């Protein structure tokens, strides 16, 4: 990592959680798709879907995703393991 706190390359980053790594990869792919769609003048609605996928993937890491909310609701309403 550089002295200014910025990451100079992907080699400087360590991700110890496989689920986080997979979410980052999905988010990255969705952003690449959005960029390519923008460059080829795809309708904004399609670009928005790619951006939403990227946001959801990154939301999984910080705990802000619909999947997390669903799991929380299930575990709060049902006794699992009995």
N, C-alpha and C positions, 0 to 999 in steps of 0.2 A: 504494500500500500504506500502511496506517495505521502510525503510529509503534509500535504494540504488536506489529507483525509479522503481524497478521491481514490477510486480504484483505477489503476493504470491498465489492467488487462484482466481477462477472465481467469488467468492463472493465479491472480492475487486473491481470488474469492474461494472460500471454503464453505460448503453447505453440508452440514452434518446430518440433516434430516432428509431421507429419501422422498417423503411426501412433499416437502418444500421444494426440493429439486425438480420434481415432476411438475409441480404447479408453476414454477418459474419457467420451465421449458414450454408448457402449454401457453402461458401468458406471452412469452416471446414469439411463439409461432403465430398466435392470434394477432399480435402487433405487426408482424411481417406481412400477414395476409391483409390487414387493414391498410398498410402502406402501399402494397401492390395494388389493391383495389382503388385507392385514391389516385395513384399514378395512372391507372388505366381508365379513370373516370367512371367507375362503377357507381351506381346510385348511392347517395349518402345513407340510405336505410341499411344497405348491405354492409357498409363500412361500420355503421353503428353496432351491428351485430358482432362483428369481429372485435370491436373495442369493448363491448359488453363481456365477451368471452375472456378477454385479457383481464379485465377488472375483476371478474369472478374468480379467475385463477389466482390472482394476487390476493384477493380477499380471503382465500382459503388459508393463506399463510398468517394473516393478521387476525384471523378469527371472525371475519366479517363476510360470511357467505350464506346463501340460503341453505346449503347442505348442513352447516353448523346449526342453524336455527331449527331445522327439522330434527336433527339428532337430539338437541336439547329438549325439544318438545316431547319426543318419544320417551326419553329417559325420565322426564319429569312426570309424565302421566302413567307410565307403566313400570312395574317392578321387574327388572330384568334379573334373571338368575335364580328365580324361585320356582 
